Amino acid sequence: MRRVKDARFPDALFPVWRYHPFFTDSDEPVAEADITHRRHAIIETVFADLIDGPLAHMPSGRFGANSAWILCAVIAHNLLRAVGVLAGGTHAVARGATLRRKIVNIPARLARPQRRPILHLPSHWPWTDHWLALWRNTIGYSPPATATH
């Protein structure tokens, strides 16, 4: 975890810090590991996704709670990246916020008239094909009958 004094608050009574977590499996010292990881553009995108998403709401001033939050955030990020790859198209390289907006926040409802599941998707939803590809790649078969409205 790298701690940086926040330049937006130079006249604060107490110093205001921003925290930048990073993960590594190397045995380099923290300062050298930080430099090594900053050279990789992919890790910067991961940081941006995490900071724009779950790390924007760090829950506590306690180290244990924040460690658990970071761990859950990383797991969710990895699952979201897998969703993007399984959905196909440009979703494989899309940012986390884009995947949440286009694939996860699905404007649909599942109905069961006569005990048959029917998935109600909007008729002109532009990401229907990608969502159906994600379903087929994850579950292994097509979703319930689709009704558009």
C-alpha positions as a Markdown table, in Angstrom:
| # | Residue | x | y | z |
|---|---|---|---|---|
| 1 | Met | 0.0 | 0.0 | 0.0 |
| 2 | Arg | 1.5 | 3.3 | -1.1 |
| 3 | Arg | 0.5 | 6.4 | 0.9 |
| 4 | Val | 0.6 | 9.8 | -0.9 |
| 5 | Lys | -0.2 | 13.2 | 0.6 |
| 6 | Asp | -3.3 | 14.6 | -1.2 |
| 7 | Ala | -2.2 | 17.8 | -3.0 |
| 8 | Arg | -5.8 | 19.1 | -3.1 |
| 9 | Phe | -5.8 | 19.9 | 0.6 |
| 10 | Pro | -2.5 | 21.8 | 1.2 |
| 11 | Asp | -3.9 | 23.9 | 4.1 |
| 12 | Ala | -5.6 | 21.1 | 6.0 |
| 13 | Leu | -5.2 | 21.1 | 9.8 |
| 14 | Phe | -4.2 | 17.4 | 9.6 |
| 15 | Pro | -2.6 | 15.8 | 6.6 |
| 16 | Val | -4.9 | 14.1 | 4.1 |
| 17 | Trp | -3.6 | 10.9 | 2.6 |
| 18 | Arg | -4.6 | 8.9 | -0.5 |
| 19 | Tyr | -3.9 | 5.2 | -0.5 |
| 20 | His | -2.8 | 3.3 | -3.6 |
| 21 | Pro | -2.9 | -0.5 | -3.1 |
| 22 | Phe | -0.9 | -2.8 | -5.4 |
| 23 | Phe | -0.5 | -6.5 | -5.6 |
| 24 | Thr | 2.7 | -8.4 | -6.5 |
| 25 | Asp | 4.1 | -11.9 | -6.3 |
| 26 | Ser | 7.8 | -10.8 | -6.5 |
| 27 | Asp | 10.2 | -10.5 | -3.7 |
| 28 | Glu | 11.3 | -7.0 | -4.6 |
| 29 | Pro | 11.2 | -4.3 | -1.9 |
| 30 | Val | 8.0 | -2.3 | -2.0 |
| 31 | Ala | 9.5 | 0.8 | -3.6 |
| 32 | Glu | 11.0 | -1.2 | -6.5 |
| 33 | Ala | 7.9 | -3.3 | -6.9 |
| 34 | Asp | 5.8 | -0.2 | -7.2 |
| 35 | Ile | 8.1 | 1.1 | -10.0 |
| 36 | Thr | 8.0 | -2.2 | -11.8 |
| 37 | His | 4.2 | -2.4 | -11.7 |
| 38 | Arg | 3.8 | 1.2 | -12.8 |
| 39 | Arg | 5.6 | 0.3 | -16.1 |
| 40 | His | 2.8 | -2.0 | -17.1 |
| 41 | Ala | -0.2 | -0.3 | -18.7 |
| 42 | Ile | -2.5 | -3.3 | -18.0 |
| 43 | Ile | -2.1 | -2.9 | -14.3 |
| 44 | Glu | -2.9 | 0.8 | -14.6 |
| 45 | Thr | -6.2 | -0.1 | -16.2 |
| 46 | Val | -6.9 | -2.6 | -13.4 |
| 47 | Phe | -6.2 | 0.1 | -10.9 |
| 48 | Ala | -8.4 | 2.6 | -12.7 |
| 49 | Asp | -11.3 | 0.0 | -12.8 |
| 50 | Leu | -10.9 | -0.8 | -9.1 |
| 51 | Ile | -10.7 | 2.9 | -8.1 |
| 52 | Asp | -13.7 | 3.8 | -10.2 |
| 53 | Gly | -15.6 | 0.9 | -8.8 |
| 54 | Pro | -15.3 | -0.8 | -5.4 |
| 55 | Leu | -12.2 | 1.0 | -4.1 |
| 56 | Ala | -14.0 | 4.3 | -4.3 |
| 57 | His | -15.9 | 3.2 | -1.2 |
| 58 | Met | -13.3 | 1.8 | 1.2 |
| 59 | Pro | -15.4 | 0.9 | 4.2 |
| 60 | Ser | -13.3 | 1.6 | 7.2 |
| 61 | Gly | -10.2 | 3.1 | 8.8 |
| 62 | Arg | -9.3 | -0.4 | 10.0 |
| 63 | Phe | -6.7 | -2.4 | 8.1 |
| 64 | Gly | -8.5 | -5.7 | 8.4 |
| 65 | Ala | -11.8 | -4.4 | 7.0 |
| 66 | Asn | -10.0 | -2.7 | 4.2 |
| 67 | Ser | -8.0 | -5.8 | 3.4 |
| 68 | Ala | -11.2 | -7.9 | 3.1 |
| 69 | Trp | -12.8 | -5.2 | 1.0 |
| 70 | Ile | -9.8 | -5.1 | -1.4 |
| 71 | Leu | -9.8 | -8.9 | -1.6 |
| 72 | Cys | -13.5 | -8.9 | -2.5 |
| 73 | Ala | -13.0 | -6.1 | -5.0 |
| 74 | Val | -10.2 | -8.1 | -6.8 |
| 75 | Ile | -12.4 | -11.2 | -7.0 |
| 76 | Ala | -15.3 | -9.2 | -8.4 |
| 77 | His | -12.9 | -7.5 | -10.9 |
| 78 | Asn | -11.6 | -10.9 | -12.1 |
| 79 | Leu | -15.1 | -12.3 | -12.5 |
| 80 | Leu | -16.1 | -9.2 | -14.4 |
| 81 | Arg | -13.1 | -9.6 | -16.8 |
| 82 | Ala | -14.1 | -13.2 | -17.4 |
| 83 | Val | -17.7 | -12.0 | -18.1 |
| 84 | Gly | -16.3 | -9.6 | -20.7 |
| 85 | Val | -14.3 | -12.4 | -22.4 |
| 86 | Leu | -17.2 | -14.8 | -22.4 |
| 87 | Ala | -19.6 | -12.1 | -23.8 |
| 88 | Gly | -17.3 | -11.6 | -26.7 |
| 89 | Gly | -16.8 | -8.7 | -29.1 |
| 90 | Thr | -15.4 | -5.5 | -27.7 |
| 91 | His | -16.5 | -6.5 | -24.2 |
| 92 | Ala | -13.2 | -8.5 | -23.9 |
| 93 | Val | -11.3 | -5.3 | -23.5 |
| 94 | Ala | -14.0 | -3.0 | -22.1 |
| 95 | Arg | -13.7 | -1.2 | -18.8 |
| 96 | Gly | -15.4 | -2.5 | -15.7 |
| 97 | Ala | -18.0 | 0.3 | -15.6 |
| 98 | Thr | -18.9 | -0.5 | -19.3 |
| 99 | Leu | -19.4 | -4.2 | -18.5 |
| 100 | Arg | -21.6 | -3.4 | -15.5 |
| 101 | Arg | -23.7 | -1.0 | -17.6 |
| 102 | Lys | -24.1 | -3.2 | -20.7 |
| 103 | Ile | -24.0 | -6.8 | -19.4 |
| 104 | Val | -24.6 | -7.0 | -15.6 |
| 105 | Asn | -27.4 | -4.4 | -15.3 |
| 106 | Ile | -29.7 | -6.2 | -17.6 |
| 107 | Pro | -33.1 | -4.7 | -18.1 |
| 108 | Ala | -35.0 | -7.9 | -18.1 |
| 109 | Arg | -37.4 | -9.9 | -16.0 |
| 110 | Leu | -37.9 | -13.7 | -15.7 |
| 111 | Ala | -41.5 | -14.8 | -15.7 |
| 112 | Arg | -42.9 | -18.3 | -15.3 |
| 113 | Pro | -46.4 | -18.5 | -16.8 |
| 114 | Gln | -47.7 | -22.1 | -16.9 |
| 115 | Arg | -44.4 | -23.1 | -15.2 |
| 116 | Arg | -42.4 | -22.4 | -18.3 |
| 117 | Pro | -39.6 | -19.8 | -17.8 |
| 118 | Ile | -39.7 | -16.9 | -20.2 |
| 119 | Leu | -37.0 | -14.2 | -20.3 |
| 120 | His | -38.4 | -10.8 | -21.1 |
| 121 | Leu | -35.8 | -8.6 | -22.8 |
| 122 | Pro | -36.4 | -5.2 | -24.4 |
| 123 | Ser | -37.0 | -5.5 | -28.1 |
| 124 | His | -34.3 | -3.0 | -29.1 |
| 125 | Trp | -31.7 | -3.7 | -26.4 |
| 126 | Pro | -28.3 | -3.4 | -28.3 |
| 127 | Trp | -26.4 | -5.9 | -26.2 |
| 128 | Thr | -28.8 | -8.9 | -26.4 |
| 129 | Asp | -26.5 | -10.9 | -28.6 |
| 130 | His | -23.6 | -10.4 | -26.3 |
| 131 | Trp | -25.6 | -11.3 | -23.2 |
| 132 | Leu | -27.0 | -14.4 | -24.9 |
| 133 | Ala | -23.4 | -15.4 | -25.9 |
| 134 | Leu | -22.4 | -15.0 | -22.2 |
| 135 | Trp | -25.3 | -17.1 | -21.1 |
| 136 | Arg | -24.5 | -19.9 | -23.6 |
| 137 | Asn | -20.7 | -19.8 | -22.8 |
| 138 | Thr | -21.4 | -20.0 | -19.1 |
| 139 | Ile | -24.4 | -22.3 | -18.8 |
| 140 | Gly | -23.8 | -24.4 | -21.9 |
| 141 | Tyr | -27.3 | -24.1 | -23.4 |
| 142 | Ser | -29.6 | -21.3 | -24.5 |
| 143 | Pro | -31.6 | -19.3 | -21.9 |
| 144 | Pro | -35.3 | -19.8 | -21.5 |
| 145 | Ala | -37.6 | -18.6 | -24.3 |
| 146 | Thr | -37.1 | -14.9 | -25.0 |
| 147 | Ala | -40.1 | -12.6 | -25.2 |
| 148 | Thr | -39.4 | -9.0 | -26.4 |
| 149 | His | -41.6 | -6.1 | -25.4 |
